[in-house]
Amino acid sequence: MPVEITWWGHATATVADSGLRFLTDPVFVPRLAHLRRRRGALPPPEAAVADAVLVSHLHADHLHLPSLARLRPGTRLLVPRGAQRALPGLRRLAEGGLRVTEVAPGDELAVGEAVVRAVRAAHDGRRLPYGPHRSPALGYVISGEARTYFAGDTGLFEEMADEVGPCDVALLPVGGWGPFLGPGHLNARRAAEALVRLEPRSAVPVHYGTYWPIGLDAVRPHEFHAPGEEFVRHAARLAPEVTVHRPAHGERVRPETAR
């Protein structure tokens, strides 16, 4: 069965592989602090059904406790090492039935017929007051019928290709929730440069065009809408051998994986 990816918005996606459902960084709310969901309907209840949930880092738009509370008891939840110490609410979710496993770069976990490997991300993923050395930002590689890399939030770093290894599909962040991206982020161009290093068969842009600070979408709409299209354009120039799929919110795509 081909690998299927459904993008629910921001960094939230379902990767279906080997009869399993992997959910990334679930955020299922219309508003998050000063951010408002400006594009895409809220994910339906079935979006919270997964065999494993992969959380990349502790920022509230990636590790969102109320959204994690919607997961079914018994769902396996992978979080960065130290996350339960930093977030008592996460410990309460574990007590309520979620199977929480803390992982660090290099750790592997079997999920059915697939294997999930945590990899390093170049990002300050701390949830204050805890520093990044106590809870690392991560990406994940899902190895089933295909090898899918979910980058979480990351900047380019020299060892990226070695860290990730061979991959068929890359889910890469190409924007953010504001007009300015600091260190530890990929914009559309840097994400296309990551394709040159990773050499996947297919790519899917995420982490753009969903949440935006209240009022700013009327002032600077270009930064909100443009990253997906810009990524397609830069990828065509820098990595023309990579097929880019740019799903709409809630849309399912079947990336090419055979070489």
N, C-alpha and C positions, 0 to 999 in steps of 0.2 A: 504494500500500500504506500502511495507517495506520501512524503512528509507534507503536512499542512500547517500553515501558520495563520492565525487570526489575530489581527491587531485591534485591541480594544481601546487604544489611546495611550498617550504618554509612553511609559516604558512597560506597559501591561500588554502581554501577548500570550496566546496559547500555542504551544508547539506540540502537534500531534505526530507521534512517531512510534512505531512498533506496537500499536494498539494502546499507547499510553498518552496521557495529557500532562504536559508540563506548563505551568503558569508562572509568568515572570512578573515580579514587582507589582502585585495587584493593588490598584487604587480604583475604588468603585464609587466615588462620591462626587457630587456636583461642585463642591467648594472645599478648598484646603487652605485654611488660614486666609491670606490675601489673594489666593489664586482662585479663579473661577473657571469651570469647564466651559469653553467657548465653542468647541466643535465636537460633534459626535454624540449620539445618545449614550446614556449610561449603559454599561454592559448588562446583559440580561442575567438572571440568576444562574443559568447554566455555566456562565463564565467562571464562577467560583468552584466548579467541579474539576478537580485535578488529582492525578496520582502523586504529583510532587510539585511543590511551589518553591521557586528559586528567588531569594531576596538578595540583591546585589550589595546594598549598604544601608546605613541607618538613617539616612535623610528621610524626612517624613513623606516626601513624594515618591519614595521607593519602599520603605518599610512603614506601612500605614496600618496601625493596630485595628481600627474599626473595620477596615476591609478584610484583614486577616481573620477577624472574628466571624466572618461569613463563611469561612471554609468549613467543610464537614469534619466532624470528629474523626480522628484516625488519619487525616491527611498528613502526608510527610512534608515538613517545612524545613528547608535549608536556609540558614542565616549565617552571617559572618561570625567568626569566633569572638566571644565576648558580648554578643548582642543581648543575651538574657541578663547579664549583670548590669548592662547599661539601661535596659528597659524592663522594669518590673512587670509591666503589662504583658510583655511577651511570656514571662514565666507563668502568669495567670492563664494565658491561652494554652500553654503546655499542660497545665493542671486540668484544663477543661477538655482535653482530649487530642489536641494537635500533637503530632510526633515531631518535635523540634530537634534538629541536629545542627550543631555549630560546626562550621568548616573553615578551613584556611587554604590558601593557595597550594595546590598539589593534592589535596584530599580528593578521594573518589568514593562514590556511593552507588551501589547497584539499585536500580529501580526497575523491577520486572526484568525484561530482556535488554534494558538499556543501562548505560553507565553515565553518571553525571560527575564531571570533574570541575572543581573550583580552580580558577586561574586568577592571577593578579590583575588589578586594575590600577591605573595611575590617577587616583582621585582621592580627595580628602572626604572620606565618608563618615566622619565622626558625627555623633549626636551629642552635642555639648552636655556636660563638661568632659566627655570621654574623648581622648585623642585617637587619631587614626591608627597608631601603633597598637592600641588595645582592641580595636575592632576594624579589621582591614576592609577596604572596598574590594569587591570581587567581580569577576565575570564567570560564566559557566559554559562548559562544552558538554552538550548532550550527544552521546554516541549510541545510536540505535541503527536503524536502516541507513541513516545519514548522520553526519556530524554537524551539529548546529551550534554556533557560537553566539551566546547572548552576552553583550559587552557591558550591560549595566550603564554606569557612567564612567568614562575613562578619557584620558588624553592619549595622544600617541606616545609610545615609549619604545626604546631601542629594541627591547627583547620581545616585543609583542608577538611576532610570528613564532618565535621559539616557545613562548609561553602557551600560546593557543594550540600550536601544532596544526596539522592538516584539518581543514574544515570545508564542508560543502556549502553551508549557508551561514551568512553573518548577519545578525540583527545588531545594527549600529545606531547609537544616538547621533542625531545630526543637528539638534537645536537645543532649546531649553525652555524655560518658562519666563524669560525676560529678554530684553534686547541685547544684553551683554553677557558673554560667556567668559569666565575667568579660566585660569589654569586648571587642568584636569578634566577638560571637556573636549568633545569633538564637535566642530561645526561641519557644515556640508562639505567644505573642501578637505578638511583634515580627515573626515570619515572616508572620502574617496581615496585619500593617500593611504589610509589603513587597508583599503582593498588591494592596493599595489603590494603591500607587505603580506597580507593574509592569503591572497590568491584563492578566494572561494569561487564556487561555481555561480552562486546567486547571493544577492544581498537584499535586505529589507530595512529601510530607514524607519526609526522609531524616535520617541522622545522629542516631539515637536508638534505644534499645531493643536494641542488639546487644552492645556491649562495656561492661563495668562493673567498677569496682575490686573485687578479691576481697574478699568479705565484706559489702560495702555493699549488695548487692541484698537481703540479708536484713534490713538495718537501715532502709533508706529505699527500699523498692520502688516507691513512688509516683513518684518522680522518674525512675525507670528506665522504667516502663511508660507513663506518662501523656502525654508530649508529643505523640504522634501523635493521640490522641483530642482533646486540648486544641486542637491546631491545627485540626482539623475544626470544632470548636465555635466558635473565634474567627473562622475564615474564614467560616462561615455567617453570623455577625453583621456582620463588617466588610466582607466582599467576597462577598456572596451570589451574584453573577453568575459566580463562579469555581467550576468543578467540581473538587472535591478527590478524588483517588484515593489511598487509603491501603493499598498492597499489603502483604501479609505477606512475610516473608523468602522469597526465591526466587520470588515471584509476579510474573507478567507482566500489565501493564495496557496498555490502548490509550486514552490521553487524548484528549479531544475537542480538535480543533484548528480546525475550520471555524467561522467566525463568521457 
